[in-house]
Amino acid sequence: MPQTNTERNERINLRLSTVAKQRIQRAASAEGKTVSAFIVSSALDSAEKAIERYEIMTLVRKDAMRFFQALENPSAPNDRLRAALNEHEERVKSR
């Protein structure tokens, strides 16, 4: 993922074992990158994957169709939902 802001004024410091540092240096060298560039690109890739795991929901077609059908044809509110809405109205004052 390309960086949109090229101004680099933030810093992250970390401590790691000698073995971990040597492994990162070896991987960076293999990819023709500096250690800093390798760490940043690896961290950004990992960050994107984590964000996708926690913010994007993937449904199989069958489940997606059920979801859209529920949006188009919602069930009538039951007693518990009505009670919750009434309680919400009592607790939260609209501006």
MODELLER restraints for C-alpha pairs under 7 A, 6 or more apart:
rsr = mdl.restraints
at = mdl.atoms
rsr.add(forms.Gaussian(group=physical.xy_distance, feature=features.Distance(at['CA:24:A'], at['CA:35:A']), mean=6.92, stdev=0.5))
rsr.add(forms.Gaussian(group=physical.xy_distance, feature=features.Distance(at['CA:25:A'], at['CA:35:A']), mean=5.83, stdev=0.5))
rsr.add(forms.Gaussian(group=physical.xy_distance, feature=features.Distance(at['CA:28:A'], at['CA:34:A']), mean=5.95, stdev=0.5))
rsr.add(forms.Gaussian(group=physical.xy_distance, feature=features.Distance(at['CA:28:A'], at['CA:35:A']), mean=5.48, stdev=0.5))
rsr.add(forms.Gaussian(group=physical.xy_distance, feature=features.Distance(at['CA:28:A'], at['CA:38:A']), mean=5.40, stdev=0.5))
